[in-house]
């Protein structure tokens, strides 16, 4: 569920915590041809999606992407990106996940959390899990969200793929494939190399997935 500290009001849907500890910062807004420097979140815009909102306040930022014919108030799928700049705390993941579970358990009639993986990607601790929110009132749409949490050195990154319906296996597999393309790299770190062909790896603000 989302508690959006940088939004003007709470939207009645299950979304990610945006102001947890109040340390978010904005995404870099480079272009596909911009030279990568330092630590970078590499995230393609999902095929068929548009950037619906970009908000920032102090150390906080939020980018929301929805299908091109939908809005942030009426959506069936949504990709949300949060960046927690300046936060390099190995204990933050546990606190973040516990906060999410607590908020969903309070807001949903049925809430469940399913861990997928805890691993290392390109030298960064990475966690992927799924959360489900459902209601006894059949008029209320369920929400299923897959989270990818990457603990960087300069920041912490959380990317979510949310469904406002019960997705099938193929749709969940597609969301996992997309999240697999979301990575962090650092031009200063030999164990976290950035791609040689920088033009093929872009931030979420720049271009759709290549070949789509």
C-alpha positions as CSV (number, residue, x, y, z in Angstrom):
1,X,0.0,0.0,0.0
2,X,1.2,3.4,-0.6
3,X,1.7,6.3,1.7
4,X,2.7,9.0,-0.7
5,X,4.5,11.7,1.2
6,X,5.0,13.7,-2.0
7,X,1.5,13.5,-3.2
8,X,-1.4,15.9,-2.4
9,X,-3.7,13.1,-1.2
10,X,-3.8,9.4,-0.5
11,X,-5.2,7.4,-3.4
12,X,-7.4,4.5,-2.5
13,X,-5.3,1.7,-3.9
14,X,-2.6,-0.6,-2.7
15,X,0.8,1.0,-3.6
16,X,4.3,1.2,-2.3
17,X,5.5,3.2,0.6
18,X,7.0,6.4,-0.8
19,X,8.1,8.3,2.2
20,X,9.5,5.5,4.4
21,X,12.1,7.2,6.6
22,X,11.8,10.3,4.4
23,X,14.9,9.7,2.4
24,X,13.9,9.4,-1.3
25,X,15.6,11.4,-4.0
26,X,14.9,11.9,-7.7
27,X,15.8,9.7,-10.6
28,X,18.5,11.0,-12.9
29,X,17.0,12.3,-16.0
30,X,19.6,11.5,-18.6
31,X,19.0,10.6,-22.2
32,X,19.8,7.3,-24.0
33,X,22.9,8.8,-25.4
34,X,24.1,10.5,-22.1
35,X,27.3,9.2,-20.7
36,X,26.9,7.2,-17.5
37,X,28.8,8.5,-14.5
38,X,28.8,7.1,-10.9
39,X,25.9,4.9,-9.7
40,X,23.0,4.5,-12.1
41,X,19.6,2.8,-12.1
42,X,19.2,1.3,-15.5
43,X,15.4,0.8,-16.2
44,X,13.7,0.6,-19.5
45,X,10.2,2.0,-20.0
46,X,7.9,-1.1,-20.3
47,X,6.6,-1.6,-23.8
48,X,3.2,0.0,-24.2
49,X,3.6,2.2,-21.1
50,X,4.0,5.9,-20.6
51,X,5.4,8.0,-17.7
52,X,2.3,9.3,-15.9
53,X,3.8,11.1,-13.0
54,X,7.2,12.3,-11.8
55,X,7.4,13.9,-8.3
56,X,10.2,14.9,-6.0
57,X,10.5,16.6,-2.7
58,X,13.8,17.0,-0.9
59,X,15.4,13.6,-0.8
60,X,12.3,12.0,-2.3
61,X,11.2,11.0,-5.8
62,X,8.6,8.9,-7.4
63,X,8.0,7.9,-11.0
64,X,4.8,6.1,-12.0
65,X,4.3,4.4,-15.4
66,X,1.0,3.1,-16.7
67,X,-0.3,1.8,-20.1
68,X,-0.6,4.5,-22.7
69,X,-4.4,4.6,-22.6
70,X,-4.6,4.6,-18.7
71,X,-4.0,7.2,-15.9
72,X,-2.7,7.0,-12.4
73,X,-6.3,7.2,-11.2
74,X,-7.6,4.6,-13.5
75,X,-5.1,1.8,-14.2
76,X,-4.9,-1.9,-14.6
77,X,-1.1,-2.2,-14.4
78,X,1.5,0.2,-12.9
79,X,5.2,0.4,-12.6
80,X,6.5,2.5,-9.7
81,X,10.1,3.5,-9.2
82,X,11.5,4.9,-5.9
83,X,15.0,6.0,-5.2
84,X,16.3,6.5,-1.7
85,X,19.4,8.7,-2.3
86,X,22.0,8.7,0.4
87,X,20.6,5.6,2.1
88,X,23.1,2.8,2.4
89,X,21.8,0.7,5.3
90,X,21.9,-3.1,5.2
91,X,19.0,-3.1,7.7
92,X,16.7,-1.0,5.7
93,X,15.4,-3.8,3.5
94,X,14.0,-5.6,6.6
95,X,12.4,-2.4,7.9
96,X,10.9,-1.5,4.5
97,X,9.4,-5.0,3.9
98,X,8.0,-5.1,7.4
99,X,6.4,-1.7,6.9
100,X,4.9,-2.8,3.6
101,X,3.4,-6.0,5.2
102,X,2.0,-4.0,8.1
103,X,0.4,-1.4,5.9
104,X,-1.2,-4.0,3.6
105,X,-2.4,-6.1,6.5
106,X,-4.3,-3.0,7.8
107,X,-5.7,-1.9,4.5
108,X,-6.7,-5.3,3.0
109,X,-9.1,-8.0,4.2
110,X,-6.6,-10.6,3.0
111,X,-2.9,-9.7,2.7
112,X,-0.1,-12.1,1.9
113,X,3.6,-11.9,1.2
114,X,5.6,-14.4,-0.9
115,X,9.4,-14.2,-1.1
116,X,10.9,-15.0,-4.5
117,X,14.7,-14.4,-4.2
118,X,17.5,-12.9,-2.2
119,X,20.6,-12.6,-4.3
120,X,23.3,-10.4,-5.7
121,X,23.1,-8.7,-9.1
122,X,26.1,-6.8,-10.5
123,X,27.6,-6.6,-7.1
124,X,24.4,-5.3,-5.3
125,X,22.2,-7.1,-2.7
126,X,18.8,-7.6,-4.4
127,X,15.5,-8.9,-3.1
128,X,12.4,-9.8,-5.0
129,X,9.0,-10.6,-3.4
130,X,5.3,-10.5,-4.1
131,X,2.5,-9.0,-2.1
132,X,-1.2,-9.7,-2.5
133,X,-4.1,-7.6,-1.3
134,X,-7.7,-8.8,-1.6
135,X,-11.1,-7.8,-0.2
136,X,-14.3,-9.5,0.9
137,X,-16.2,-6.9,-1.1
138,X,-16.1,-8.2,-4.6
139,X,-16.6,-4.7,-5.9
140,X,-13.1,-3.8,-4.7
141,X,-10.3,-4.8,-7.1
142,X,-7.5,-6.9,-5.7
143,X,-3.9,-5.8,-6.1
144,X,-0.9,-8.0,-6.8
145,X,2.5,-6.4,-6.7
146,X,6.0,-7.7,-7.5
147,X,8.8,-5.8,-5.8
148,X,12.5,-5.5,-6.7
149,X,14.6,-3.9,-4.0
150,X,18.3,-3.1,-4.9
151,X,20.6,-1.9,-2.1
152,X,23.1,0.5,-3.9
153,X,26.1,2.3,-2.4
154,X,24.8,5.8,-3.1
155,X,21.1,5.0,-2.9
156,X,18.5,2.3,-2.4
157,X,16.2,1.5,-5.3
158,X,12.7,-0.1,-5.3
159,X,10.8,-0.9,-8.5
160,X,7.4,-2.4,-8.4
161,X,5.1,-4.0,-11.0
162,X,1.5,-3.8,-9.8
163,X,-1.7,-5.4,-11.2
164,X,-5.2,-4.2,-10.3
165,X,-6.5,-7.7,-11.0
166,X,-5.4,-11.3,-10.4
167,X,-2.6,-11.9,-13.0
168,X,-2.1,-15.2,-14.6
169,X,1.2,-17.2,-14.7
170,X,2.2,-15.7,-18.0
171,X,1.6,-12.1,-16.8
172,X,3.6,-12.8,-13.6
173,X,6.4,-14.3,-15.7
174,X,6.4,-11.2,-17.9
175,X,6.7,-9.0,-14.9
176,X,9.6,-11.0,-13.6
177,X,11.3,-10.8,-17.0
178,X,10.9,-7.0,-17.0
179,X,12.3,-6.6,-13.5
180,X,15.2,-8.8,-14.5
181,X,16.2,-6.0,-16.9
182,X,16.2,-3.4,-14.0
183,X,19.8,-3.1,-12.7
184,X,22.2,-0.8,-11.0
185,X,25.7,-0.1,-12.1
186,X,28.6,2.1,-11.1
187,X,31.3,3.5,-13.4
188,X,33.6,3.7,-10.4
189,X,33.3,0.1,-9.2
190,X,35.0,-2.8,-11.0
191,X,32.6,-5.3,-9.5
192,X,29.5,-3.3,-10.6
193,X,30.3,-2.4,-14.2
194,X,28.1,-0.3,-16.4
195,X,27.4,-1.5,-19.9
196,X,29.9,-0.8,-22.6
197,X,27.1,0.2,-25.0
198,X,25.5,2.8,-22.9
199,X,22.9,3.7,-25.5
200,X,21.2,0.3,-25.1
201,X,20.6,0.8,-21.4
202,X,18.6,3.8,-20.4
203,X,16.9,5.2,-17.3
204,X,13.2,4.9,-17.1
205,X,12.8,8.5,-18.2
206,X,14.3,8.1,-21.6
207,X,13.0,5.4,-24.0
208,X,11.1,2.2,-24.4
209,X,12.7,-1.3,-24.3
210,X,14.8,-1.9,-27.3
211,X,13.2,-3.9,-30.1
212,X,9.7,-3.0,-29.0
